[in-house]
């Protein structure tokens, strides 16, 4: 049945038109006839469906002039009253075809809606084909198949309305997406590690506090040189230049300790924060001692410059750990953007606070104390959230000791929570808020890590640990294929590094040290003489044999927990040896 015929049946009218009869509507109050000739002037390409044989070419007497324009056949156009009722026929013809046209349009829309929702009624086994998620950074858009268009469309596009576009939630989502785009690395949170967000949030708050302290300290310096009492003297400008010059010199001198920052970045970063706050405190005191401005200012400038150097150096260590997809440069760039926002907010708050304080020294010191406490607390929380995945001597000793005791490497989070901020102060640690997580680490492993780090000496001088030819020969023979030589001397685990030693060799030597400590504590095998320990069945020979068999396994197990096992991050002594090297003699 064609489109027009269906429309007529829907209106309760049964029609069986003959090729030569007009259309009658018997159920209407007034009987009238539609002149079908009036349709000669209309053309409906969307309704070109045949009814009966009206579309055939058999009516040769009537369709010569109309077949090109009349898709319904010649029976539809003849048998009327000529052209007398053209106007009324056109009106009623519209009444007849408009419902048909609306029906076909609605039918198409219903088919589209059914096609869009058809997949929702399928079984669970085919759900993976129901939709496709388009991912752009952290934004995910659900697409569903539209079979009428043979394409994927946005799932919510058909239900979107003007009110939803202008809603508060929509505006909030757009602002959030814009913030994520400018402030977080692309692909967040998958492109960074899990500790990145907490670190960034705490660092942003401490950045605000740091800028407030800076504004207050700067105001105090200006009062000390007489800005509040008149024009700045030339001598004050000279003093300022000298103060900054000493600060630059301190930065140059401190750069010599750069390798220490890699080994213990958290402790050095906290030290830098303390140094920076101490510098701000000295600057706050300058109005009380204006005649000592250059000395106090120079000390404060040196402290601030040193703190800036340490902060920049350790920041790179943290960002390198955050870059889960090797997007190191992007993580740094977003970190700088976050810092600029914190600085802008901090400067505005600092200016507002400074205006209220004025030249009141007690009020300024009280405000500075509160802001400094906030600054240090946020720093501590940010370091608590950082999970360093590289292995320094303490972390490696704890990982290896736990592996020897339990047979598995500990998680990154637990080891970082246990590590002291300052190696010399093992009691000063940042514990995780979840105390139950620390039960993963045994107390024996913790004690072993502290003891091993204390007794370890990387880069020992060979002449200090070997006293005779027999011991030297035994050590060189045992460690012929290794990049290091390990022995115990004076209660220390002395690691002599060869000239070709790599960070991987230092990590391997530390694993052997951990096993030697385990033999000492659990098997009672202690050091005797160097040559005896190197002999078959000796302490060094047993431990080296175990390390050669298990080192790759412990590396694999540690890597599965998230550790970076490509080498040891340490600062060994500069001593190296080159076995078999003979200095060429100079011809006389």
Secondary structure, DSSP 8 states (H G I E B T S, - for coil): --HHHHHHHHTT------TTS-EE-TTSSS--EE-GGGGGG---GGG----TTTTSS--TTT-TTTTTT-TT-GGGT-SS-TTTTHHHHHHHHHHHHHHHHHHHHHHHHHHHHHHHHGGGGS-GGGGGGTEEEEEETTEEEEEEEETTTTEEEETTTTT--HHHHTSHHHHHHHHHHHHHHHHS-TTTTTTB-TTHHHHHHHHHHHHHHHHHHHHHHHHHHHHHTTGGGSS--HHHHHHHHHHHHHHHHHHHHHGGGHHHHHHSHHHHHHHHHHHHHHHHHHHHHGGGGGGGHHHHHHHHHHHHHHHHHHHHHHHHHHHHHHBTTS-HHHHHHHHHHHHHHHHHHHHHHHHHHHHHHTT-HHHHHHHHHHHHHHHHHHHHHHHHH----SEEHHHHHHHHHHHHHHSS---HHHHHHHSEEETTEEEEE---S-GGGGGGS-HHHHHHHHHHHHHEEET--HHHH--SHHHHHHHHHHTTTSSEEEEEETTEEEEEEBTT--HHHHHHHHHHHHHHHHIIIII------HHHHHSTTSHHHHHHHHHHHHHHHHHHHHHHTT---S-EE----S--B-TT--------
